[in-house]
Amino acid sequence: MELKIQPKPFIRGKVKVPGDKSISHRAVIFGSLAEGTSEIEGFLQGEDCSRTITCFREMGICIDIEGEKVTIQGKGLQGLKEPGDVLDAGNSGTTARLLLGILAGNPFYSVITGDSSLRNRPMGRVVNPLEQMGARFYGRIKSGLLPLTVIGGDLNGINYQSPVASAQVKSCVLLAGLFARGVTSVIEPTLSRDHTEKMLQYFGVPINKQDLKVEIQGGYRFSGKRVKVPGDFSSAAYIITAAALLPGSDVTVLNVGVNPTRIGLLEVLADMGADIALENKRLENMEPIADIRVKGAQLKGVSIGGSLIPRLIDEIPVLTVAAVLAQGKTEIRDAAELRVKESDRIATMAHELGKMGAGVETLSDGLIINGPQKLKGASCNSHGDHRVAMALAVAGLTAKRETCIKDSQCINISFPDFEDIIKKL
């Protein structure tokens, strides 16, 4: 599949983006582990979240889907059954890593795998604490890669000092902690996304948070809930950045989750000179939501790193596009995590933007970009990475002549309506 993007002088309009991917995953997980019925509204019907649903169905959970509404008949912490086949997480790192925490807590045999990309992404970062809790794993590279065999059950709580700020690692350990004896705690070097903590509290599970530490008592039972999923900020990021880059633009993205642990991009764009306002602020299932209005402006380069990185890690590909067109130097550091995403996003963005005429210097943990640079239309490749594909589409809106992005079907992982929305603005 090939996505063709025509340049535009500006974009205007009001749009909605798909439901938040992180919250959709977690709503299915907690709905399945709860006792009774949970209803999810605004669920992201993308490939990643569908993998989570399929895996829980394999473990005996009844899940009905009607459009963006999902109804789950939860069976409680002890209600999952041993899957009769290998669980396939597809391309979803969230599905794989969070499910490993749940599989570790259940006294049965299971095997989980993924596609060729996911089978080469690191799993040792979650296997290590789960082994400390008592689970057993068998797999490639000392159980550091999928596929993994899991022998779960009989877990003990631990106090885990995570070497990386990762919502997936933190969530995996906390989910395992639900099944463990005693208290399980996770301490991070810097704060990562806190959707799991908010979802735990919303479902009535008590947690204790203190600075960078969060702890949970094992064995706590909870009941089903109704969850409203806000628009995904990481999807909105492409529309927001495109509007910020094109002078004369005026775009409002409606009903977007603005959790402070997710919106580092807004802070960076504001520092770069973007005109951004949050309107109609409100709260749903403990998650802050707002309409985000963006007007085009001439941006300037900035330095990005440190504790800000976990709050915008998924947005760095599109932020790289903004840096190419900004006035002056932009330096991105402390983002080595980009090397082990769906693609090596540091190398991939530099290579593909190079096809469009941009010079981008790569570092082991980031990028250096001197702007402004003029982009030309080119034939680019997504490398199977949905965030790279959409970032290149934003670049195409600012380029001279048409840009073609090959292997663009990967966009369906998180933003199935992306092409239609971009073309209608």
Kinemage of the C-alpha trace (Angstrom):
@kinemage 1
@onewidth
@group {chain A} dominant
@subgroup {mainchain}
@vectorlist {calphas} color= white
{ca met a 1} P 0.000 0.000 0.000
{ca glu a 2} L 1.263 3.486 -0.885
{ca leu a 3} L 0.158 6.791 0.666
{ca lys a 4} L 0.408 9.835 -1.603
{ca ile a 5} L 0.605 13.250 0.062
{ca gln a 6} L 0.148 16.526 -1.783
{ca pro a 7} L 1.695 19.705 -0.306
{ca lys a 8} L -0.668 22.246 1.268
{ca pro a 9} L -0.070 25.946 2.030
{ca phe a 10} L -2.058 25.646 5.272
{ca ile a 11} L -4.649 23.425 6.962
{ca arg a 12} L -7.836 24.408 8.801
{ca gly a 13} L -10.766 22.648 10.425
{ca lys a 14} L -11.985 20.689 13.437
{ca val a 15} L -11.167 16.995 13.625
{ca lys a 16} L -11.415 13.986 15.910
{ca val a 17} L -8.683 11.395 16.242
{ca pro a 18} L -9.087 7.703 17.169
{ca gly a 19} L -9.307 6.549 20.763
{ca asp a 20} L -6.169 6.482 22.881
{ca lys a 21} L -4.182 3.326 22.188
{ca ser a 22} L -2.630 3.046 25.653
{ca ile a 23} L -5.962 3.507 27.424
{ca ser a 24} L -7.780 1.138 25.034
{ca his a 25} L -5.262 -1.639 25.806
{ca arg a 26} L -5.582 -1.091 29.543
{ca ala a 27} L -9.371 -0.872 29.500
{ca val a 28} L -9.518 -4.353 27.926
{ca ile a 29} L -6.990 -5.705 30.417
{ca phe a 30} L -8.712 -4.354 33.524
{ca gly a 31} L -12.164 -5.169 32.191
{ca ser a 32} L -11.055 -8.791 31.708
{ca leu a 33} L -9.544 -9.044 35.195
{ca ala a 34} L -12.523 -7.350 36.867
{ca glu a 35} L -15.572 -9.168 38.189
{ca gly a 36} L -18.651 -8.468 36.070
{ca thr a 37} L -19.372 -6.332 33.032
{ca ser a 38} L -17.225 -3.475 31.722
{ca glu a 39} L -18.193 -1.217 28.829
{ca ile a 40} L -15.599 0.692 26.817
{ca glu a 41} L -16.650 3.649 24.669
{ca gly a 42} L -14.361 5.184 22.042
{ca phe a 43} L -12.191 2.064 21.809
{ca leu a 44} L -9.414 2.248 19.207
{ca gln a 45} L -10.225 -0.224 16.450
{ca gly a 46} L -6.593 -0.545 15.411
{ca glu a 47} L -4.539 -3.673 14.887
{ca asp a 48} L -2.564 -3.383 18.144
{ca cys a 49} L -5.574 -3.136 20.448
{ca ser a 50} L -7.370 -5.874 18.535
{ca arg a 51} L -4.459 -8.187 19.411
{ca thr a 52} L -5.076 -7.595 23.108
{ca ile a 53} L -8.750 -8.510 22.673
{ca thr a 54} L -7.873 -11.677 20.750
{ca cys a 55} L -5.415 -12.791 23.429
{ca phe a 56} L -7.993 -12.428 26.210
{ca arg a 57} L -10.571 -14.269 24.156
{ca glu a 58} L -8.033 -17.106 23.883
{ca met a 59} L -7.966 -17.122 27.692
{ca gly a 60} L -11.734 -17.501 27.983
{ca ile a 61} L -12.982 -13.914 28.262
{ca cys a 62} L -16.187 -13.043 26.382
{ca ile a 63} L -15.687 -9.725 24.529
{ca asp a 64} L -18.289 -8.208 22.187
{ca ile a 65} L -17.465 -5.394 19.752
{ca glu a 66} L -19.984 -3.000 18.184
{ca gly a 67} L -18.141 -0.223 16.383
{ca glu a 68} L -16.200 1.762 18.997
{ca lys a 69} L -18.086 0.121 21.892
{ca val a 70} L -16.605 -2.949 23.555
{ca thr a 71} L -18.391 -5.012 26.223
{ca ile a 72} L -16.356 -7.359 28.402
{ca gln a 73} L -17.604 -10.049 30.769
{ca gly a 74} L -14.789 -10.085 33.299
{ca lys a 75} L -14.060 -13.197 35.353
{ca gly a 76} L -11.848 -11.784 38.086
{ca leu a 77} L -8.192 -12.374 38.883
{ca gln a 78} L -8.631 -16.153 39.025
{ca gly a 79} L -10.892 -16.415 35.969
{ca leu a 80} L -8.444 -16.745 33.077
{ca lys a 81} L -7.971 -20.188 31.553
{ca glu a 82} L -4.899 -21.714 29.941
{ca pro a 83} L -4.877 -20.702 26.248
{ca gly a 84} L -5.223 -23.561 23.785
{ca asp a 85} L -2.861 -22.010 21.257
{ca val a 86} L 0.062 -19.605 21.038
{ca leu a 87} L -0.912 -16.027 21.900
{ca asp a 88} L 0.032 -13.686 19.040
{ca ala a 89} L 0.711 -10.030 19.953
{ca gly a 90} L 1.330 -9.088 16.312
{ca asn a 91} L 3.290 -5.825 16.225
{ca ser a 92} L 2.096 -4.662 19.651
{ca gly a 93} L 4.802 -4.248 22.260
{ca thr a 94} L 2.168 -3.093 24.759
{ca thr a 95} L 0.159 -6.291 24.280
{ca ala a 96} L 3.233 -8.496 24.697
{ca arg a 97} L 4.840 -6.778 27.674
{ca leu a 98} L 1.672 -6.170 29.693
{ca leu a 99} L 0.353 -9.669 29.004
{ca leu a 100} L 3.630 -11.155 30.217
{ca gly a 101} L 2.887 -9.676 33.638
{ca ile a 102} L -0.570 -11.291 33.643
{ca leu a 103} L 0.656 -14.639 32.305
{ca ala a 104} L 3.360 -14.651 34.978
{ca gly a 105} L 0.662 -14.394 37.643
{ca asn a 106} L -1.461 -17.301 36.407
{ca pro a 107} L -0.723 -20.955 37.261
{ca phe a 108} L -0.755 -22.298 33.736
{ca tyr a 109} L 1.432 -22.861 30.679
{ca ser a 110} L 1.386 -20.289 27.878
{ca val a 111} L 3.411 -19.192 24.878
{ca ile a 112} L 3.372 -15.673 23.441
{ca thr a 113} L 4.906 -14.450 20.186
{ca gly a 114} L 4.632 -11.567 17.716
{ca asp a 115} L 5.468 -10.558 14.173
{ca ser a 116} L 9.034 -10.399 12.819
{ca ser a 117} L 9.517 -6.866 14.177
{ca leu a 118} L 8.241 -7.606 17.675
{ca arg a 119} L 10.278 -10.810 17.864
{ca asn a 120} L 13.392 -8.646 17.737
{ca arg a 121} L 12.350 -6.099 20.377
{ca pro a 122} L 13.765 -6.509 23.908
{ca met a 123} L 11.664 -8.435 26.428
{ca gly a 124} L 14.371 -8.957 29.030
{ca arg a 125} L 13.412 -5.656 30.655
{ca val a 126} L 10.119 -7.244 31.812
{ca val a 127} L 11.265 -10.859 32.103
{ca asn a 128} L 13.934 -9.920 34.656
{ca pro a 129} L 11.590 -8.508 37.349
{ca leu a 130} L 8.984 -11.207 36.672
{ca glu a 131} L 11.615 -13.905 37.268
{ca gln a 132} L 12.493 -12.170 40.535
{ca met a 133} L 8.819 -12.523 41.497
{ca gly a 134} L 8.890 -16.277 40.805
{ca ala a 135} L 7.726 -16.781 37.215
{ca arg a 136} L 9.695 -18.981 34.813
{ca phe a 137} L 10.438 -18.165 31.168
{ca tyr a 138} L 11.987 -20.078 28.286
{ca gly a 139} L 13.003 -18.365 25.063
{ca arg a 140} L 15.729 -17.057 22.792
{ca ile a 141} L 18.735 -15.044 24.001
{ca lys a 142} L 18.259 -16.018 27.671
{ca ser a 143} L 14.512 -15.371 27.428
{ca gly a 144} L 15.149 -11.872 26.136
{ca leu a 145} L 13.183 -12.197 22.891
{ca leu a 146} L 9.827 -13.548 21.749
{ca pro a 147} L 8.518 -16.185 21.384
{ca leu a 148} L 8.465 -16.869 25.119
{ca thr a 149} L 7.121 -19.799 27.074
{ca val a 150} L 5.706 -18.758 30.464
{ca ile a 151} L 5.166 -20.948 33.529
{ca gly a 152} L 3.291 -18.647 35.877
{ca gly a 153} L 1.717 -18.543 39.320
{ca asp a 154} L 2.995 -18.510 42.911
{ca leu a 155} L 4.430 -14.976 42.710
{ca asn a 156} L 5.856 -12.900 45.547
{ca gly a 157} L 5.832 -9.127 45.594
{ca ile a 158} L 9.138 -7.319 45.041
{ca asn a 159} L 10.512 -3.804 45.298
{ca tyr a 160} L 11.754 -3.227 41.743
{ca gln a 161} L 14.137 -0.411 40.840
{ca ser a 162} L 13.619 -0.051 37.082
{ca pro a 163} L 16.720 0.958 35.099
{ca val a 164} L 14.531 2.632 32.462
{ca ala a 165} L 11.556 5.001 32.598
{ca ser a 166} L 9.074 2.768 30.786
{ca ala a 167} L 5.302 2.638 31.231
{ca gln a 168} L 5.328 -0.880 29.772
{ca val a 169} L 7.845 -2.153 32.327
{ca lys a 170} L 6.077 -0.419 35.213
{ca ser a 171} L 2.665 -1.667 34.087
{ca cys a 172} L 3.880 -5.230 33.578
{ca val a 173} L 5.279 -5.440 37.118
{ca leu a 174} L 2.198 -3.828 38.684
{ca leu a 175} L -0.131 -6.193 36.808
{ca ala a 176} L 1.915 -9.148 38.045
{ca gly a 177} L 1.652 -7.581 41.493
{ca leu a 178} L -2.120 -7.986 41.386
{ca phe a 179} L -1.548 -11.768 41.517
{ca ala a 180} L 1.408 -11.768 43.939
{ca arg a 181} L 1.612 -12.261 47.686
{ca gly a 182} L 2.384 -9.089 49.604
{ca val a 183} L 3.316 -5.688 48.240
{ca thr a 184} L 4.848 -5.008 44.823
{ca ser a 185} L 6.466 -1.663 44.099
{ca val a 186} L 8.221 -0.051 41.132
{ca ile a 187} L 10.638 2.871 41.303
{ca glu a 188} L 11.497 4.665 38.041
{ca pro a 189} L 14.456 6.942 37.233
{ca thr a 190} L 12.000 9.515 35.830
{ca leu a 191} L 8.231 9.512 35.540
{ca ser a 192} L 6.740 7.571 32.603
{ca arg a 193} L 3.094 7.475 31.451
{ca asp a 194} L 0.751 6.815 34.363
{ca his a 195} L -2.329 5.422 32.584
{ca thr a 196} L -2.032 2.122 34.471
{ca glu a 197} L -1.989 3.850 37.855
{ca lys a 198} L -5.025 5.935 36.923
{ca met a 199} L -6.854 2.880 35.606
{ca leu a 200} L -6.100 0.932 38.794
{ca gln a 201} L -7.527 3.752 40.887
{ca tyr a 202} L -10.557 4.163 38.631
{ca phe a 203} L -11.380 0.456 38.971
{ca gly a 204} L -11.099 0.847 42.744
{ca val a 205} L -7.718 -0.776 43.341
{ca pro a 206} L -5.810 1.133 46.044
{ca ile a 207} L -2.254 2.157 45.155
{ca asn a 208} L 0.335 4.149 47.014
{ca lys a 209} L 2.309 6.737 45.038
{ca gln a 210} L 5.271 8.650 46.389
{ca asp a 211} L 7.511 10.624 44.037
{ca leu a 212} L 8.779 8.064 41.478
{ca lys a 213} L 7.571 5.029 43.439
{ca val a 214} L 4.220 3.274 43.057
{ca glu a 215} L 3.151 0.207 45.049
{ca ile a 216} L 0.225 -2.187 45.053
{ca gln a 217} L -1.081 -4.899 47.399
{ca gly a 218} L -1.658 -8.265 45.740
{ca gly a 219} L -4.978 -10.109 45.625
{ca tyr a 220} L -7.300 -7.087 45.594
{ca arg a 221} L -10.607 -7.880 43.846
{ca phe a 222} L -12.396 -5.245 41.770
{ca ser a 223} L -15.579 -4.870 39.737
{ca gly a 224} L -16.284 -3.932 36.121
{ca lys a 225} L -16.580 -0.276 35.094
{ca arg a 226} L -17.649 1.934 32.225
{ca val a 227} L -14.630 3.526 30.518
{ca lys a 228} L -14.686 6.447 28.081
{ca val a 229} L -11.548 6.475 25.961
{ca pro a 230} L -10.364 9.971 24.937
{ca gly a 231} L -8.717 10.771 21.624
{ca asp a 232} L -5.123 9.575 21.364
{ca phe a 233} L -2.619 12.390 21.895
{ca ser a 234} L 0.069 10.531 19.948
{ca ser a 235} L -2.289 10.418 16.944
{ca ala a 236} L -3.266 14.062 17.426
{ca ala a 237} L 0.445 14.940 17.436
{ca tyr a 238} L 0.691 14.633 13.646
{ca ile a 239} L -2.221 17.025 13.049
{ca ile a 240} L -0.941 19.409 15.741
{ca thr a 241} L 2.581 19.505 14.326
{ca ala a 242} L 1.391 19.935 10.745
{ca ala a 243} L -0.787 22.883 11.775
{ca ala a 244} L 2.063 24.434 13.780
{ca leu a 245} L 4.424 24.200 10.791
{ca leu a 246} L 2.151 25.744 8.140
{ca pro a 247} L 1.601 29.511 8.575
{ca gly a 248} L -2.056 30.422 8.184
{ca ser a 249} L -3.243 27.127 9.662
{ca asp a 250} L -5.943 26.986 12.333
{ca val a 251} L -6.899 23.479 13.493
{ca thr a 252} L -8.765 22.210 16.558
{ca val a 253} L -8.393 18.558 17.538
{ca leu a 254} L -11.383 17.606 19.671
{ca asn a 255} L -11.632 15.417 22.771
{ca val a 256} L -7.936 14.596 23.190
{ca gly a 257} L -6.359 13.050 26.283
{ca val a 258} L -3.943 15.586 27.795
{ca asn a 259} L -2.429 13.507 30.579
{ca pro a 260} L 0.661 15.479 31.742
{ca thr a 261} L 2.841 12.376 31.298
{ca arg a 262} L 1.965 12.340 27.577
{ca ile a 263} L 2.014 15.939 26.323
{ca gly a 264} L 5.700 16.808 26.307
{ca leu a 265} L 5.310 17.616 22.592
{ca leu a 266} L 3.051 20.569 23.424
{ca glu a 267} L 5.700 21.976 25.751
{ca val a 268} L 8.395 21.625 23.103
{ca leu a 269} L 6.275 23.136 20.316
{ca ala a 270} L 5.371 26.052 22.607
{ca asp a 271} L 9.083 26.605 23.304
{ca met a 272} L 9.633 26.549 19.541
{ca gly a 273} L 7.084 29.359 19.147
{ca ala a 274} L 3.893 27.465 18.253
{ca asp a 275} L 0.516 29.030 19.045
{ca ile a 276} L -1.300 26.321 21.062
{ca ala a 277} L -4.288 26.551 23.396
{ca leu a 278} L -6.163 23.936 25.461
{ca glu a 279} L -9.912 24.549 25.459
{ca asn a 280} L -12.934 22.863 27.096
{ca lys a 281} L -10.879 21.063 29.742
{ca arg a 282} L -12.583 18.212 31.598
{ca leu a 283} L -12.014 14.849 33.306
{ca glu a 284} L -13.140 11.312 32.335
{ca asn a 285} L -12.233 8.159 34.315
{ca met a 286} L -9.501 10.173 36.049
{ca glu a 287} L -7.916 11.189 32.709
{ca pro a 288} L -7.737 14.903 31.738
{ca ile a 289} L -9.237 15.749 28.330
{ca ala a 290} L -9.304 18.945 26.243
{ca asp a 291} L -9.755 20.349 22.745
{ca ile a 292} L -6.372 21.411 21.345
{ca arg a 293} L -6.328 24.459 19.063
{ca val a 294} L -3.205 25.143 17.001
{ca lys a 295} L -2.329 28.030 14.699
{ca gly a 296} L 0.599 28.055 12.281
{ca ala a 297} L 3.783 29.989 13.105
{ca gln a 298} L 7.475 30.173 12.284
{ca leu a 299} L 9.198 27.789 14.698
{ca lys a 300} L 12.693 27.998 16.155
{ca gly a 301} L 15.125 25.277 17.217
{ca val a 302} L 15.403 24.022 20.809
{ca ser a 303} L 17.332 21.502 22.921
{ca ile a 304} L 15.418 18.457 24.162
{ca gly a 305} L 16.484 15.785 26.644
{ca gly a 306} L 16.416 14.496 30.201
{ca ser a 307} L 13.151 13.843 32.027
{ca leu a 308} L 11.167 15.340 29.139
{ca ile a 309} L 11.977 12.427 26.802
{ca pro a 310} L 9.653 9.783 28.334
{ca arg a 311} L 6.775 12.262 27.925
{ca leu a 312} L 7.284 12.616 24.155
{ca ile a 313} L 9.157 9.504 23.069
{ca asp a 314} L 6.513 8.483 20.508
{ca glu a 315} L 6.352 12.002 19.080
{ca ile a 316} L 10.064 12.389 18.309
{ca pro a 317} L 9.714 11.243 14.670
{ca val a 318} L 7.257 14.061 13.877
{ca leu a 319} L 9.215 16.449 16.097
{ca thr a 320} L 12.214 15.724 13.859
{ca val a 321} L 10.178 17.023 10.915
{ca ala a 322} L 9.366 20.187 12.865
{ca ala a 323} L 13.065 20.657 13.637
{ca val a 324} L 14.013 20.417 9.949
{ca leu a 325} L 11.705 23.339 9.170
{ca ala a 326} L 12.476 25.389 12.305
{ca gln a 327} L 14.897 28.331 12.419
{ca gly a 328} L 18.187 27.349 14.047
{ca lys a 329} L 19.581 24.234 15.721
{ca thr a 330} L 17.562 21.498 17.412
{ca glu a 331} L 19.340 18.847 19.475
{ca ile a 332} L 17.555 15.745 20.792
{ca arg a 333} L 19.385 13.676 23.431
{ca asp a 334} L 18.674 10.834 25.890
{ca ala a 335} L 16.377 9.097 23.391
{ca ala a 336} L 18.271 5.834 22.804
{ca glu a 337} L 14.951 4.025 23.363
{ca leu a 338} L 14.089 5.048 19.780
{ca arg a 339} L 16.647 2.516 18.547
{ca val a 340} L 14.459 -0.416 19.692
{ca lys a 341} L 10.983 0.665 18.592
{ca glu a 342} L 9.091 -0.774 15.598
{ca ser a 343} L 12.116 0.435 13.636
{ca asp a 344} L 15.333 2.190 14.609
{ca arg a 345} L 13.540 5.542 14.509
{ca ile a 346} L 16.723 7.597 14.776
{ca ala a 347} L 18.334 6.017 11.717
{ca thr a 348} L 15.063 5.640 9.818
{ca met a 349} L 13.952 9.278 10.128
{ca ala a 350} L 17.409 10.556 9.150
{ca his a 351} L 17.514 8.249 6.117
{ca glu a 352} L 14.009 8.990 4.855
{ca leu a 353} L 14.193 12.749 5.419
{ca gly a 354} L 17.486 12.617 3.538
{ca lys a 355} L 15.531 11.443 0.499
{ca met a 356} L 13.490 14.629 0.829
{ca gly a 357} L 16.624 16.783 0.857
{ca ala a 358} L 17.131 17.231 4.602
{ca gly a 359} L 20.432 16.825 6.392
{ca val a 360} L 19.991 15.182 9.807
{ca glu a 361} L 22.920 14.144 12.018
{ca thr a 362} L 22.347 10.970 14.035
{ca leu a 363} L 23.678 10.336 17.531
{ca ser a 364} L 23.633 7.138 19.567
{ca asp a 365} L 20.815 8.615 21.650
{ca gly a 366} L 19.266 11.246 19.400
{ca leu a 367} L 19.598 13.687 16.523
{ca ile a 368} L 20.980 17.104 15.613
{ca ile a 369} L 19.117 19.162 13.017
{ca asn a 370} L 20.017 22.589 11.653
{ca gly a 371} L 17.164 24.484 10.006
{ca pro a 372} L 15.325 25.735 8.252
{ca gln a 373} L 15.718 23.306 5.364
{ca lys a 374} L 13.496 23.008 2.312
{ca leu a 375} L 11.914 19.641 1.662
{ca lys a 376} L 11.157 18.182 -1.741
{ca gly a 377} L 8.701 15.457 -2.592
{ca ala a 378} L 10.210 11.984 -2.732
{ca ser a 379} L 9.450 8.270 -2.642
{ca cys a 380} L 9.891 7.190 0.983
{ca asn a 381} L 9.430 3.983 2.952
{ca ser a 382} L 7.772 3.536 6.335
{ca his a 383} L 9.980 0.552 7.258
{ca gly a 384} L 6.778 -0.949 8.677
{ca asp a 385} L 6.651 1.731 11.397
{ca his a 386} L 3.342 3.577 11.746
{ca arg a 387} L 4.872 6.600 13.474
{ca val a 388} L 7.553 6.983 10.818
{ca ala a 389} L 4.910 6.764 8.073
{ca met a 390} L 2.753 9.507 9.605
{ca ala a 391} L 5.748 11.732 10.359
{ca leu a 392} L 6.791 11.486 6.706
{ca ala a 393} L 3.238 12.391 5.684
{ca val a 394} L 3.525 15.597 7.743
{ca ala a 395} L 6.822 16.315 6.000
{ca gly a 396} L 5.057 15.743 2.674
{ca leu a 397} L 2.488 18.433 3.465
{ca thr a 398} L 5.327 20.993 3.637
{ca ala a 399} L 7.355 19.724 0.665
{ca lys a 400} L 7.538 20.821 -2.950
{ca arg a 401} L 5.700 18.255 -5.097
{ca glu a 402} L 4.069 14.983 -4.156
{ca thr a 403} L 5.478 12.603 -1.546
{ca cys a 404} L 4.811 8.850 -1.785
{ca ile a 405} L 5.133 6.669 1.318
{ca lys a 406} L 5.458 2.956 0.632
{ca asp a 407} L 4.284 0.234 3.022
{ca ser a 408} L 1.828 2.682 4.584
{ca gln a 409} L -0.682 0.049 5.722
{ca cys a 410} L 1.158 -0.004 9.057
{ca ile a 411} L -0.659 3.267 9.888
{ca asn a 412} L -3.726 1.109 10.662
{ca ile a 413} L -1.952 -0.026 13.817
{ca ser a 414} L -2.901 3.225 15.549
{ca phe a 415} L -4.692 5.654 13.167
{ca pro a 416} L -6.896 3.892 10.583
{ca asp a 417} L -8.506 7.152 9.337
{ca phe a 418} L -5.261 9.108 9.033
{ca glu a 419} L -5.269 9.456 5.243
{ca asp a 420} L -8.886 10.632 5.097
{ca ile a 421} L -8.388 13.218 7.844
{ca ile a 422} L -5.189 14.611 6.310
{ca lys a 423} L -6.800 14.964 2.882
{ca lys a 424} L -9.968 16.617 4.213
{ca leu a 425} L -8.213 19.298 6.267
